Amino acid sequence: RVRRDDVASWHWATNPINGLLGVGGVGQSDFLWYVRTRPRVLEAFARLWAVDAMYEDAESCAAALLTSFDGAGAFRPWASDRRWRTMPGWWHVDQNSRAAAPRRGRCAVQGLVSLKRQDATTGGFAVLPGSHRGHEALCANSASTIGGAGHFVPLRGGDPLLAAA
């Protein structure tokens, strides 16, 4: 059992490379459903998909949104244990337009709800502004260099999208 006041209990099944938690049904847990149904979270996605203009009440608007929530991220304070430090800079996209079941255009939008304050010193979710304009080229390059079978597409160190950031 994990206890907030006992660092020794903070051993759970996160991926040691990236801090992702995808086991035990966490993506469909009551906690994550609570987070994804907060009014400001719903409002952000309703505006992105323009469903806010179609419905007069928040409940109907929320019902019009689809969600996939496969997991969560949990970053333990690595000052307590250096092995808890995750790998920096694993830039990627999760929508491969060249995969067996291609997804072209904006058909998915990812987001992050941080439950703690974060800044450049703590790390966290980052987006490369304007990177959507290089998405097709990234997927084409990935398909020819790493097989591109799945929807996870990593950016290589010298990728032009990284250079432009």
C-alpha positions as CSV (number, residue, x, y, z in Angstrom):
1,R,0.0,0.0,0.0
2,V,1.3,3.4,-0.9
3,R,1.2,6.0,1.8
4,R,1.9,9.7,1.2
5,D,3.9,10.1,4.4
6,D,6.1,7.1,3.9
7,V,8.6,7.4,1.0
8,A,9.6,3.7,1.5
9,S,6.1,2.7,0.4
10,W,6.4,4.5,-3.0
11,H,7.2,1.4,-5.0
12,W,4.6,0.9,-7.7
13,A,4.5,-0.3,-11.2
14,T,5.5,2.8,-13.2
15,N,7.7,2.5,-16.2
16,P,11.2,3.5,-14.9
17,I,12.0,5.2,-18.2
18,N,9.0,7.5,-18.5
19,G,6.9,7.3,-15.3
20,L,3.9,5.9,-17.1
21,L,1.4,3.8,-15.2
22,G,-0.7,1.5,-17.4
23,V,-1.5,-1.4,-15.2
24,G,-4.3,-2.5,-12.8
25,G,-7.0,-0.6,-14.8
26,V,-5.7,2.8,-13.7
27,G,-7.0,4.3,-17.0
28,Q,-10.6,3.5,-16.0
29,S,-10.3,4.1,-12.3
30,D,-12.8,6.3,-10.4
31,F,-9.9,8.8,-9.8
32,L,-9.1,9.3,-13.5
33,W,-12.8,9.5,-14.5
34,Y,-13.1,12.2,-11.8
35,V,-10.2,14.1,-13.3
36,R,-11.4,13.8,-16.9
37,T,-14.9,15.1,-16.0
38,R,-13.8,18.3,-14.3
39,P,-15.6,21.3,-15.8
40,R,-12.4,23.0,-17.0
41,V,-11.1,19.8,-18.6
42,L,-14.4,19.2,-20.4
43,E,-14.5,22.8,-21.5
44,A,-11.0,22.7,-23.0
45,F,-11.8,19.6,-25.1
46,A,-15.3,20.8,-26.0
47,R,-13.8,24.0,-27.4
48,L,-11.1,22.0,-29.4
49,W,-13.7,19.9,-31.0
50,A,-16.3,22.7,-31.3
51,V,-19.0,20.7,-29.5
52,D,-19.5,23.5,-27.0
53,A,-21.4,25.4,-29.7
54,M,-23.7,22.5,-30.4
55,Y,-25.0,22.0,-26.9
56,E,-26.6,24.4,-24.4
57,D,-25.8,22.4,-21.2
58,A,-22.5,21.1,-20.0
59,E,-23.8,17.5,-19.4
60,S,-24.9,17.1,-23.1
61,C,-21.7,18.6,-24.3
62,A,-19.6,16.2,-22.1
63,A,-21.6,13.2,-23.4
64,A,-20.7,14.2,-27.0
65,L,-17.0,13.8,-26.2
66,L,-15.1,10.5,-26.6
67,T,-12.2,9.7,-24.4
68,S,-9.5,7.1,-24.3
69,F,-7.4,7.0,-21.1
70,D,-5.0,4.2,-21.1
71,G,-3.0,5.2,-18.1
72,A,-1.5,7.9,-16.0
73,G,1.9,9.3,-15.2
74,A,3.4,9.3,-11.7
75,F,6.8,10.9,-11.0
76,R,8.3,10.1,-7.7
77,P,10.7,12.6,-6.1
78,W,14.0,11.3,-7.4
79,A,15.9,13.2,-4.7
80,S,14.7,10.4,-2.4
81,D,16.0,7.7,-4.7
82,R,18.1,8.5,-7.8
83,R,16.7,5.4,-9.6
84,W,13.3,7.1,-9.7
85,R,14.6,9.8,-12.2
86,T,12.9,9.3,-15.5
87,M,14.6,9.6,-18.9
88,P,14.4,13.2,-20.3
89,G,13.4,14.2,-23.8
90,W,11.4,11.2,-25.1
91,W,9.8,13.3,-27.8
92,H,7.1,11.4,-29.8
93,V,3.7,11.5,-31.3
94,D,0.9,9.0,-30.7
95,Q,-0.8,9.3,-34.1
96,N,1.0,7.7,-37.0
97,S,-0.6,8.6,-40.4
98,R,1.4,5.8,-42.1
99,A,0.3,3.0,-39.8
100,A,-1.8,0.0,-40.9
101,A,-4.9,1.9,-39.7
102,P,-3.9,5.4,-40.7
103,R,-5.1,8.5,-38.8
104,R,-4.8,11.6,-40.9
105,G,-5.6,15.1,-39.8
106,R,-6.7,16.0,-36.3
107,C,-8.5,12.9,-35.1
108,A,-7.0,12.8,-31.6
109,V,-5.9,15.5,-29.1
110,Q,-3.9,14.6,-26.1
111,G,-3.7,16.5,-22.9
112,L,-2.3,16.4,-19.4
113,V,-3.9,17.4,-16.1
114,S,-1.1,18.1,-13.7
115,L,-2.1,17.7,-10.1
116,K,0.9,19.6,-8.8
117,R,2.7,22.8,-10.0
118,Q,5.5,22.2,-12.4
119,D,8.0,24.3,-14.2
120,A,11.2,24.0,-16.2
121,T,13.0,22.5,-13.2
122,T,10.4,19.8,-12.4
123,G,9.8,18.6,-16.0
124,G,6.5,17.4,-17.3
125,F,4.4,17.4,-20.5
126,A,5.8,19.5,-23.3
127,V,4.5,20.4,-26.8
128,L,6.6,21.7,-29.7
129,P,4.7,24.7,-31.1
130,G,3.9,24.3,-34.8
131,S,5.0,20.7,-34.9
132,H,1.7,19.7,-36.4
133,R,2.9,21.2,-39.7
134,G,5.7,18.5,-39.8
135,H,3.5,15.6,-38.8
136,E,3.2,13.9,-42.2
137,A,7.0,14.2,-42.9
138,L,7.7,12.8,-39.4
139,C,5.5,9.8,-40.0
140,A,6.9,9.2,-43.5
141,N,10.5,9.3,-42.2
142,S,9.6,7.0,-39.3
143,A,7.9,4.5,-41.6
144,S,11.1,4.2,-43.6
145,T,13.5,4.1,-40.7
146,I,11.8,2.1,-38.0
147,G,9.0,0.2,-39.6
148,G,6.2,2.6,-38.5
149,A,3.8,-0.3,-37.7
150,G,2.3,1.3,-34.6
151,H,1.0,4.7,-33.6
152,F,3.9,5.6,-31.3
153,V,6.3,7.6,-33.5
154,P,9.5,8.7,-31.7
155,L,11.4,11.8,-32.9
156,R,15.1,11.1,-33.6
157,G,17.7,13.4,-32.2
158,G,18.3,15.3,-35.5
159,D,14.7,15.6,-36.5
160,P,13.9,19.0,-38.0
161,L,10.9,19.4,-35.7
162,L,13.3,19.4,-32.7
163,A,15.7,21.8,-34.4
164,A,12.8,24.3,-35.0
165,A,11.7,24.2,-31.3
